[in-house]
Amino acid sequence: MGVIKLKNIRTFSYHGCLIEEGKIGSDYTVDLKIKTNLQQSADSDHLGDTVDYVHLNKIVTEEMAIRCNLLEHVAKRINIRVLAEIATIEKTTVSVSKINPPIGGDVESVTIKMSQYRK
């Protein structure tokens, strides 16, 4: 088993429960970690034998573009889609961070982290 990580994927998205968040948007970062068998690609040195990072990044950016109220909801959608689209992945973990959240304090970011296993 091996691990592939995409760190600090930056998006500008419109998530949040406040009406203003849906209108003005905010900066977000996403970290995605997947567990998969990397032995075949390590032996073959062929892209077709591994998980394409471009595909993973596309899933994250497309899901982050769909507005929702809660970070948990978008994280769940990312996890489900990664497992649905890439059959070789056994586990996915996503962290979604809202930068400068509107919570009435000097807070750099708020982050949620969720994992899902292939059934």
Phi, psi and chi 1 to 4 in degrees:
 res  aa     phi    psi   chi1   chi2   chi3   chi4
   1 MET       -  145.7 -159.4   54.8   54.5      -
   2 GLY  -135.3  174.3      -      -      -      -
   3 VAL  -128.9  137.3  172.5      -      -      -
   4 ILE  -121.5  132.3  -64.3  174.3      -      -
   5 LYS  -123.4  134.9  -65.3  179.5 -176.8  178.9
   6 LEU  -110.6  117.9  -81.8   71.5      -      -
   7 LYS  -109.5  138.0  -67.3 -176.5  178.9 -179.0
   8 ASN    61.2   47.3 -155.7   25.0      -      -
   9 ILE   -70.7  120.8  -58.3  166.8      -      -
  10 ARG  -100.1  132.6  -68.8  172.9  -67.4  -78.6
  11 THR  -136.9  159.4   70.7      -      -      -
  12 PHE  -113.1  115.3 -170.4   85.0      -      -
  13 SER  -134.1  176.2  -57.1      -      -      -
  14 TYR  -123.6   40.5  -63.3   87.9      -      -
  15 HIS   -85.0  152.0  -52.6  -58.5      -      -
  16 GLY   140.6  158.0      -      -      -      -
  17 CYS   -83.4  -20.2  -65.2      -      -      -
  18 LEU   -82.2  141.6  -58.4  175.3      -      -
  19 ILE   -57.0  -40.5  -66.1  170.7      -      -
  20 GLU   -60.3  -36.4  -63.7   80.8   18.5      -
  21 GLU   -63.5  -33.7  -67.9  175.2  -63.8      -
  22 GLY   -73.8  -19.4      -      -      -      -
  23 LYS   -96.5  -44.0  -68.1  179.9 -179.5  176.5
  24 ILE   -97.8  -20.9   62.6  172.1      -      -
  25 GLY    72.6  179.4      -      -      -      -
  26 SER  -159.3  163.7 -174.2      -      -      -
  27 ASP   -84.7  141.8  -69.3  -50.0      -      -
  28 TYR  -135.2  154.8  -67.3   81.2      -      -
  29 THR  -128.2  148.0   61.3      -      -      -
  30 VAL  -131.9  134.6  178.6      -      -      -
  31 ASP  -113.9  133.7  -65.4  -30.2      -      -
  32 LEU  -126.4  129.7  178.3   63.3      -      -
  33 LYS  -126.9  129.5  175.7  176.7  146.9 -177.6
  34 ILE  -124.7  148.9   60.4  105.3      -      -
  35 LYS  -112.5  129.9  -71.2 -168.1  176.7 -176.8
  36 THR  -156.6  167.6 -170.5      -      -      -
  37 ASN   -82.1  117.9 -173.0  -25.9      -      -
  38 LEU  -103.2    4.5  -63.3  175.8      -      -
  39 GLN   -64.5  -44.7 -168.3   57.9   53.8      -
  40 GLN   -62.2  -45.0 -176.0  174.7   -5.2      -
  41 SER   -68.8  -32.3   59.2      -      -      -
  42 ALA   -64.5  -36.2      -      -      -      -
  43 ASP   -77.8  -42.3  -68.2  -20.7      -      -
  44 SER   -86.8  -28.9   72.7      -      -      -
  45 ASP    63.5   32.7 -164.0   28.4      -      -
  46 HIS  -117.5  134.0  -67.7  -71.9      -      -
  47 LEU   -57.7  -36.0  177.7   60.4      -      -
  48 GLY   -64.6  -12.8      -      -      -      -
  49 ASP   -98.6    6.4  -67.2  -28.0      -      -
  50 THR  -131.9 -175.5 -167.4      -      -      -
  51 VAL   -90.8  124.6  176.1      -      -      -
  52 ASP   -75.9  120.9 -172.4   -9.7      -      -
  53 TYR   -62.0  -32.5  -40.6  144.6      -      -
  54 VAL   -62.6  -41.3  173.6      -      -      -
  55 HIS   -63.4  -44.3 -170.3  174.0      -      -
  56 LEU   -61.2  -46.4  -66.8  172.2      -      -
  57 ASN   -62.1  -39.1 -174.1   64.6      -      -
  58 LYS   -62.5  -43.2 -179.0  177.1 -175.7 -100.2
  59 ILE   -59.0  -48.4  -69.5  169.8      -      -
  60 VAL   -60.7  -50.2  169.3      -      -      -
  61 THR   -66.9  -36.3   56.1      -      -      -
  62 GLU   -67.8  -42.0  -73.3  178.2   -4.6      -
  63 GLU   -70.2  -35.7  -69.0  -57.6  -37.8      -
  64 MET   -67.7  -21.3  -71.8  -62.7  -68.5      -
  65 ALA   -79.1  -12.2      -      -      -      -
  66 ILE   -94.0  113.8  -58.1  168.7      -      -
  67 ARG   -62.9  139.9 -178.8  176.7  171.3   11.6
  68 CYS  -150.3  168.7   60.1      -      -      -
  69 ASN   -78.3  -40.8  -69.4  -32.0      -      -
  70 LEU  -116.1  142.2  -58.7  177.2      -      -
  71 LEU   -62.0  -32.8  -60.5 -178.4      -      -
  72 GLU   -58.9  -37.8  -66.0   90.0  -34.8      -
  73 HIS   -67.8  -45.5 -174.9   73.7      -      -
  74 VAL   -68.6  -35.3   71.3      -      -      -
  75 ALA   -63.4  -42.6      -      -      -      -
  76 LYS   -62.6  -42.8 -180.0  179.8  178.3 -179.6
  77 ARG   -61.4  -41.3  -73.0 -163.2  -30.7 -110.5
  78 ILE   -62.2  -49.5  -68.1  167.4      -      -
  79 ASN   -57.8  -47.1  -79.8  -25.1      -      -
  80 ILE   -62.6  -44.2  -71.7  170.6      -      -
  81 ARG   -67.8  -40.5 -171.8  164.2  161.8 -159.7
  82 VAL   -58.6  -47.6  166.3      -      -      -
  83 LEU   -66.6  -35.2  -68.4  172.9      -      -
  84 ALA   -71.1  -35.1      -      -      -      -
  85 GLU   -92.9  -20.0  -68.3 -174.2   18.5      -
  86 ILE  -128.4   99.6  -53.8  170.2      -      -
  87 ALA   -66.0  -21.8      -      -      -      -
  88 THR   -83.5   -9.2   59.0      -      -      -
  89 ILE   -81.8  130.7  -65.7  175.7      -      -
  90 GLU   -95.9  -32.1  -65.9  -60.9  -40.0      -
  91 LYS  -148.4  143.2  179.6 -176.0  176.9 -172.5
  92 THR  -131.8  140.5  179.8      -      -      -
  93 THR  -131.5  128.1  -59.1      -      -      -
  94 VAL  -126.1  137.3   65.1      -      -      -
  95 SER  -117.2  128.1  -61.0      -      -      -
  96 VAL  -118.1  126.6  179.8      -      -      -
  97 SER  -119.4  131.4  -59.9      -      -      -
  98 LYS   -96.5  122.6  179.7 -177.9  -83.1 -167.5
  99 ILE   -83.6  135.7  -49.8  -57.5      -      -
 100 ASN    50.8   59.4  -63.6  -41.9      -      -
 101 PRO   -67.1  147.7   27.8  -34.7      -      -
 102 PRO   -81.1   72.9   31.4  -35.1      -      -
 103 ILE  -118.6   18.5   59.6  175.2      -      -
 104 GLY    72.4   32.7      -      -      -      -
 105 GLY  -159.9  172.1      -      -      -      -
 106 ASP   -88.1   85.7 -173.7   11.1      -      -
 107 VAL  -121.2  125.0  177.1      -      -      -
 108 GLU   -63.9  -46.2  178.8 -179.7  -37.1      -
 109 SER  -163.5  163.7   65.8      -      -      -
 110 VAL  -124.6  136.3   61.3      -      -      -
 111 THR  -130.0  138.9  -57.6      -      -      -
 112 ILE  -117.9  150.0   63.5   94.4      -      -
 113 LYS  -134.8  129.9 -178.1  176.1 -178.8  179.0
 114 MET  -138.5  145.2  -65.3  176.5   67.9      -
 115 SER  -123.2  155.0  -61.8      -      -      -
 116 GLN  -146.4  138.8 -171.0  158.3  -22.8      -
 117 TYR  -103.0  152.0  -65.5   87.3      -      -
 118 ARG   -68.3  136.3 -178.6  167.1  -56.2  -75.6
 119 LYS   -86.1      -  -65.8  177.8 -176.9  178.1
